[in-house]
């Protein structure tokens, strides 16, 4: 199946059966990656990352011999980076059989994917610069083991793997009742078109595939705010097909990955992409949740004049108390040098807004999906001209001659234009993911988890934090017996009630 590499590195077209052709990619085994020759560079990067990921390495040391995930099929839909490689190899060390794809078309680090495949740790279906067709094909393939059956558990980031199972299940129900199949042309959402295409093509061949997959599923652990929202919606509707653990709202995820990770990786992505000096620039951060807080801190620390747009009065008040001016986008859009979306919502910066921006103003997103910035509207704007500067950096020139620079096509700029969050902070997030997978698998034969969304207990959250303190040279103060009794907590924790906000 391998062929001469194309300029883009993506598929040149589709085969007669509708499957992508994967020109220029390495397809020699049960994997599809950019180039196996990159494995040595990837392994060197993974070794460096392991030193910065004490939580995951502690999991290997403590649980590696007993193999608590033995027999578990774990599928991951999460950015295929060096840090994720350490997570994958931790799950493998704990006994899991692993298959993986990325959750973003631009976020894969090809050297990391090659290293994982070369080590035989996991089958990987991911490369930087996938098309949407390729992306959803990879998700489907990662969900499918060589025997044709699915996973026991999913490590999800944004809910795409979970979405595909649920949509497939829903359409199998309809197919059984009426014989109807989905029509991809019924939606103008390009990604959902691909989801419906996969389901449509599969229904006549195996009309119970998604039902079998859902019935096998022990559960999913979800990494992001948006993915958790999707799960909670399904649980409230009574349509959630299997248990879910909300990793995003673990304190050692949301207050570390989302705040400190973004504080590090946002300026990294902007500067790698544009080499622009941030000091003195007027930067608008849309949203002041955890991601917005970290993003605003980084811009302010770099000397940028930073302003905030926010819908939530509590978050807006927090921004004011930190010294930021809270504004409306429409009042400042013509003045800002950089606008960054962090909301997890849609339609934040529209094509009509970008038409009013300064020449060469920078537009980027560090929220989860690609619909915070109106890319479809921008590409269809009458008379617009797109000029590619370099990979994931495009200049859109309006008919009046002014232009905006869009990073990573509106997707996560820190992963599209750089390498994402640093290893140490991802160790916190991924240790939670590992704990969640162990928790689900350990309790698979009990009725502890129903078809609902759960948080990990606070004891595990504190445990994740403890695992990272020694690396930073921290020494915890210990309560005396009388002090512990006075505030009515155990000397070993947990130290805060579940209502504490941190």
Secondary structure, DSSP 8 states (H G I E B T S, - for coil): ------SSSS-SSB-TTS-B--TTSB-SSS-BBS-GGGHHHHHHHHHHHHHT-HHHHHHHHHHTTT-TTTT-EEEEES--SHHHHHHHHHHHHTT-EEEEE-SSTT---HHHHHHHHHTTSEEEE--TT--HHHHHHHHHHHT--TTS---SEEEESSSHHHHHHHHHHHHHHHHHHH-----GGG---HHHHHHHHHHHHHHTT-TTHHHHHHHH--EEEE-SHHHHHHHHHHHHHT---S-EEE-TTSHHHHTTIIIIIHHHHHHHHHHHHH----TT-EEEEE--SHHHHHHHHHHHHTT-EEEEE-S-HHHHHHHHHTT-EE--HHHHTTT-SEEEE-SS-S-SB-HHHHTTS-TTEEEEE-SSSS-SB-HHHHHTSTT-EEEEEETTEEEEE-TTS-EEEEEGGGSBHHHHSS--S-HHHHHHHHHHHHHHHHHHHHTTTSSS--SSEE---HHHHHHHHHHHHGGGT-------HHHHHHHT--TTS--S-TT---
